[in-house]
């Protein structure tokens, strides 16, 4: 029961949110983290996760997409955790990347929706479950509602 997580973004927030979600949401099992974070080599941050390093998605979105698609097609993948951006940092993630039988858990935080929304792909990924880690704006919440299979949930703690 492998979990693949996509934590694109150079900051530490993506990786720490993922670590917190693993503990809070009881996401046990082997973890594969696809990330461009320079901190992904720090075991204090990623624990025992396998790290798949990618170039920054805004610089090379197709390389990020290919690496993520390959990770999601590994044997035994049972869940996909998508951090912050519902279609990836540079909207490199669309419905074609995620296998239909792999449920998506989206850790939603507020993003600059006025800038992000125009970049969304025409076929956004379905979000099996959305966990709000902080309040989001009305337009972002509407997008999450329209693409979520199982209503929004709010994380605690």
Kinemage of the C-alpha trace (Angstrom):
@kinemage 1
@onewidth
@group {chain A} dominant
@subgroup {mainchain}
@vectorlist {calphas} color= white
{ca unk a 1} P 0.000 0.000 0.000
{ca unk a 2} L 2.284 2.740 -1.332
{ca unk a 3} L 1.390 6.432 -1.011
{ca unk a 4} L 2.683 8.831 -3.646
{ca unk a 5} L 2.799 12.492 -2.652
{ca unk a 6} L 3.367 15.493 -4.872
{ca unk a 7} L 4.926 18.330 -2.916
{ca unk a 8} L 6.169 20.782 -5.538
{ca unk a 9} L 7.599 24.045 -4.319
{ca unk a 10} L 10.997 25.056 -3.057
{ca unk a 11} L 9.842 26.016 0.438
{ca unk a 12} L 9.720 23.842 3.501
{ca unk a 13} L 5.933 24.216 3.896
{ca unk a 14} L 5.016 21.544 1.352
{ca unk a 15} L 7.133 18.893 3.030
{ca unk a 16} L 6.116 19.804 6.578
{ca unk a 17} L 2.422 19.815 5.596
{ca unk a 18} L 2.888 16.361 4.130
{ca unk a 19} L 4.594 15.127 7.285
{ca unk a 20} L 1.798 16.563 9.449
{ca unk a 21} L -0.864 15.005 7.213
{ca unk a 22} L 0.771 11.589 7.511
{ca unk a 23} L 0.498 11.766 11.289
{ca unk a 24} L -2.867 13.530 11.558
{ca unk a 25} L -4.687 11.561 8.864
{ca unk a 26} L -3.040 8.235 9.723
{ca unk a 27} L -1.458 7.757 6.303
{ca unk a 28} L 0.696 4.742 6.997
{ca unk a 29} L 2.727 2.708 4.574
{ca unk a 30} L 5.659 3.378 2.284
{ca unk a 31} L 5.780 6.944 0.986
{ca unk a 32} L 7.198 8.203 -2.303
{ca unk a 33} L 7.566 12.003 -2.434
{ca unk a 34} L 7.853 13.672 -5.821
{ca unk a 35} L 9.325 17.116 -5.167
{ca unk a 36} L 11.669 19.844 -6.302
{ca unk a 37} L 12.417 20.961 -2.748
{ca unk a 38} L 16.113 21.341 -1.980
{ca unk a 39} L 15.259 20.179 1.549
{ca unk a 40} L 14.046 16.771 0.370
{ca unk a 41} L 17.460 15.258 1.097
{ca unk a 42} L 17.116 16.086 4.791
{ca unk a 43} L 15.893 12.941 6.595
{ca unk a 44} L 14.713 15.109 9.505
{ca unk a 45} L 12.164 16.544 7.071
{ca unk a 46} L 11.209 13.581 4.871
{ca unk a 47} L 11.776 10.729 7.324
{ca unk a 48} L 12.022 7.369 5.588
{ca unk a 49} L 10.229 8.482 2.419
{ca unk a 50} L 11.689 7.692 -0.970
{ca unk a 51} L 12.326 10.976 -2.764
{ca unk a 52} L 11.908 11.438 -6.516
{ca unk a 53} L 13.660 14.691 -7.389
{ca unk a 54} L 12.185 16.794 -10.181
{ca unk a 55} L 13.197 20.118 -11.723
{ca unk a 56} L 11.088 23.106 -10.645
{ca unk a 57} L 7.692 22.611 -12.334
{ca unk a 58} L 7.523 26.188 -13.599
{ca unk a 59} L 10.828 25.628 -15.409
{ca unk a 60} L 9.989 22.195 -16.848
{ca unk a 61} L 6.336 21.217 -16.332
{ca unk a 62} L 6.533 18.246 -18.710
{ca unk a 63} L 9.420 16.669 -16.738
{ca unk a 64} L 7.441 17.071 -13.516
{ca unk a 65} L 4.388 15.530 -15.155
{ca unk a 66} L 6.379 12.550 -16.474
{ca unk a 67} L 8.049 11.872 -13.110
{ca unk a 68} L 4.744 12.062 -11.269
{ca unk a 69} L 2.957 9.836 -13.807
{ca unk a 70} L 5.729 7.227 -13.500
{ca unk a 71} L 5.539 7.288 -9.701
{ca unk a 72} L 1.747 6.882 -9.769
{ca unk a 73} L 1.986 3.859 -12.068
{ca unk a 74} L 4.294 1.892 -9.768
{ca unk a 75} L 2.931 -1.390 -8.439
{ca unk a 76} L 1.083 -1.101 -5.142
{ca unk a 77} L 0.185 2.594 -5.273
{ca unk a 78} L -3.054 2.978 -3.350
{ca unk a 79} L -3.244 6.718 -2.675
{ca unk a 80} L -2.051 10.014 -4.078
{ca unk a 81} L -1.553 13.007 -1.786
{ca unk a 82} L -1.565 16.310 -3.648
{ca unk a 83} L -0.310 19.300 -1.704
{ca unk a 84} L -1.565 22.881 -2.019
{ca unk a 85} L -2.172 23.298 -5.753
{ca unk a 86} L -5.076 21.205 -7.146
{ca unk a 87} L -3.452 20.895 -10.574
{ca unk a 88} L 0.188 21.168 -9.552
{ca unk a 89} L 2.332 24.241 -9.025
{ca unk a 90} L 2.428 25.112 -12.738
{ca unk a 91} L -0.856 23.365 -13.638
{ca unk a 92} L 1.220 20.454 -14.936
{ca unk a 93} L -1.178 17.938 -13.407
{ca unk a 94} L -4.352 17.042 -15.263
{ca unk a 95} L -6.803 14.168 -15.145
{ca unk a 96} L -4.622 12.076 -17.474
{ca unk a 97} L -1.761 11.834 -14.986
{ca unk a 98} L -3.666 10.143 -12.153
{ca unk a 99} L -4.777 6.541 -12.731
{ca unk a 100} L -8.541 6.159 -12.283
{ca unk a 101} L -8.126 3.577 -9.508
{ca unk a 102} L -5.851 5.766 -7.334
{ca unk a 103} L -7.799 8.025 -4.952
{ca unk a 104} L -6.544 11.591 -4.553
{ca unk a 105} L -6.263 13.310 -1.182
{ca unk a 106} L -5.815 17.043 -1.704
{ca unk a 107} L -4.299 19.109 1.111
{ca unk a 108} L -5.811 22.472 0.233
{ca unk a 109} L -4.382 25.771 1.337
{ca unk a 110} L -5.161 29.239 0.108
{ca unk a 111} L -3.439 30.081 -3.166
{ca unk a 112} L -3.525 33.267 -5.275
{ca unk a 113} L -6.589 32.001 -7.116
{ca unk a 114} L -6.849 35.052 -9.379
{ca unk a 115} L -3.413 34.166 -10.807
{ca unk a 116} L -3.663 30.391 -10.584
{ca unk a 117} L -7.147 29.754 -12.034
{ca unk a 118} L -6.361 31.021 -15.571
{ca unk a 119} L -3.558 28.433 -15.818
{ca unk a 120} L -5.719 25.418 -14.922
{ca unk a 121} L -5.796 22.576 -17.466
{ca unk a 122} L -9.067 21.876 -19.274
{ca unk a 123} L -9.360 18.478 -17.531
{ca unk a 124} L -8.502 19.010 -13.873
{ca unk a 125} L -7.897 15.932 -11.729
{ca unk a 126} L -10.731 14.536 -9.637
{ca unk a 127} L -10.075 15.053 -5.950
{ca unk a 128} L -11.276 12.040 -3.983
{ca unk a 129} L -11.044 13.911 -0.707
{ca unk a 130} L -10.207 17.526 0.084
{ca unk a 131} L -8.773 18.475 3.458
{ca unk a 132} L -8.642 22.200 4.119
{ca unk a 133} L -5.469 22.963 6.046
{ca unk a 134} L -6.444 26.653 6.098
{ca unk a 135} L -9.413 28.684 4.877
{ca unk a 136} L -9.605 29.247 1.127
{ca unk a 137} L -11.344 31.935 -0.912
{ca unk a 138} L -14.801 31.545 -2.405
{ca unk a 139} L -13.636 30.873 -5.990
{ca unk a 140} L -11.051 28.306 -4.891
{ca unk a 141} L -13.619 26.610 -2.640
{ca unk a 142} L -16.026 26.436 -5.582
{ca unk a 143} L -13.382 24.758 -7.760
{ca unk a 144} L -12.596 22.242 -5.000
{ca unk a 145} L -16.297 21.461 -4.530
{ca unk a 146} L -16.796 20.905 -8.267
{ca unk a 147} L -13.818 18.554 -8.497
{ca unk a 148} L -14.159 16.675 -5.204
{ca unk a 149} L -15.765 13.257 -5.025
{ca unk a 150} L -16.280 13.367 -1.273
{ca unk a 151} L -17.128 16.862 0.035
{ca unk a 152} L -14.648 19.085 1.787
{ca unk a 153} L -13.158 18.160 5.124
{ca unk a 154} L -11.349 20.458 7.499
{ca unk a 155} L -8.153 19.277 9.149
{ca unk a 156} L -7.825 19.733 12.875
{ca unk a 157} L -4.616 20.574 14.691
